[in-house]
Amino acid sequence: MAKTLPPMHPGEVLREEFLVPLNISAGSLARICGVPRTRIERLASEETGVTADTALRLGKALNTSPQLWLNLQNAYDMQMAERSIGKSLSKIKSVADAT
């Protein structure tokens, strides 16, 4: 059976699409965003997720939309949840099918 790749964490996008190409450290981005260095470091190392506050700050600092960051986080969370409870989900019947 083929092994599936883990879902893409928003921190990977931050690290690989912004920090590395822009040659900017997590600490520098944190200063620009006005947040503790550890917030950006933990996000970039995929230890924590994106909050609405962080999304707004990243959007402004990186000239992206805050929705980009929240959508990445939401997609990650949904994929992780589906992997976690997928077998239970398959047992749930639709209310429309029950009538």
C-alpha positions as CSV (number, residue, x, y, z in Angstrom):
1,M,0.0,0.0,0.0
2,A,1.3,3.4,-0.9
3,K,2.2,5.7,1.9
4,T,0.5,9.1,1.8
5,L,2.4,12.3,2.4
6,P,1.6,14.3,5.5
7,P,-0.6,17.4,4.9
8,M,1.3,20.6,4.2
9,H,1.6,22.7,7.3
10,P,1.3,26.5,6.9
11,G,4.7,26.7,8.6
12,E,6.2,24.9,5.6
13,V,4.8,27.4,3.3
14,L,6.1,30.3,5.4
15,R,9.5,28.7,5.6
16,E,9.9,27.5,2.0
17,E,8.0,30.2,0.1
18,F,8.9,33.3,2.1
19,L,11.7,33.0,4.7
20,V,14.1,31.1,2.5
21,P,13.6,32.9,-0.8
22,L,13.5,36.3,0.9
23,N,16.6,35.4,3.0
24,I,14.9,36.6,6.1
25,S,15.1,35.0,9.6
26,A,12.1,34.1,11.7
27,G,13.4,36.6,14.2
28,S,13.5,39.4,11.6
29,L,10.0,38.6,10.4
30,A,8.8,38.5,14.0
31,R,10.2,42.0,14.6
32,I,8.4,43.3,11.5
33,C,5.2,41.6,12.6
34,G,5.5,42.9,16.2
35,V,5.3,39.4,17.8
36,P,7.7,37.4,19.9
37,R,10.4,35.6,17.9
38,T,9.2,32.3,19.2
39,R,5.8,32.7,17.6
40,I,7.3,32.8,14.1
41,E,10.0,30.2,14.9
42,R,7.4,27.7,16.2
43,L,5.2,28.3,13.2
44,A,8.1,27.9,10.7
45,S,9.2,24.7,12.5
46,E,5.6,23.4,12.3
47,E,5.1,23.2,16.1
48,T,2.1,25.6,16.2
49,G,-0.6,26.8,13.8
50,V,-1.7,30.1,12.4
51,T,-4.1,32.2,14.5
52,A,-6.2,35.0,13.1
53,D,-3.9,37.5,14.8
54,T,-0.8,35.9,13.1
55,A,-2.6,35.7,9.8
56,L,-3.4,39.4,9.8
57,R,0.3,40.2,10.7
58,L,1.8,37.8,8.1
59,G,-0.6,39.1,5.5
60,K,0.5,42.7,6.1
61,A,4.2,41.9,6.4
62,L,4.4,39.5,3.4
63,N,1.9,41.3,1.2
64,T,-0.5,38.4,1.1
65,S,-4.0,38.1,2.3
66,P,-4.7,37.0,5.9
67,Q,-7.2,34.5,4.3
68,L,-4.2,32.7,2.6
69,W,-2.8,31.8,6.0
70,L,-6.1,30.9,7.6
71,N,-7.0,28.8,4.6
72,L,-3.7,26.9,4.8
73,Q,-4.3,26.3,8.5
74,N,-7.9,25.2,7.9
75,A,-6.9,22.8,5.1
76,Y,-4.2,21.3,7.4
77,D,-6.5,20.9,10.3
78,M,-9.2,19.3,8.2
79,Q,-6.8,16.8,6.7
80,M,-5.3,15.9,10.1
81,A,-8.8,15.5,11.6
82,E,-9.9,13.3,8.7
83,R,-6.9,11.1,9.1
84,S,-7.6,10.9,12.8
85,I,-11.3,10.0,12.6
86,G,-11.6,8.7,9.0
87,K,-12.9,5.3,10.0
88,S,-15.5,6.7,12.4
89,L,-16.6,9.1,9.7
90,S,-17.3,6.3,7.2
91,K,-19.8,4.8,9.7
92,I,-21.9,8.0,9.9
93,K,-25.0,7.9,7.9
94,S,-26.5,11.1,6.4
95,V,-29.6,12.4,8.0
96,A,-31.1,12.7,4.5
97,D,-30.6,9.0,3.9
98,A,-32.3,8.1,7.2
99,T,-35.7,9.5,6.3
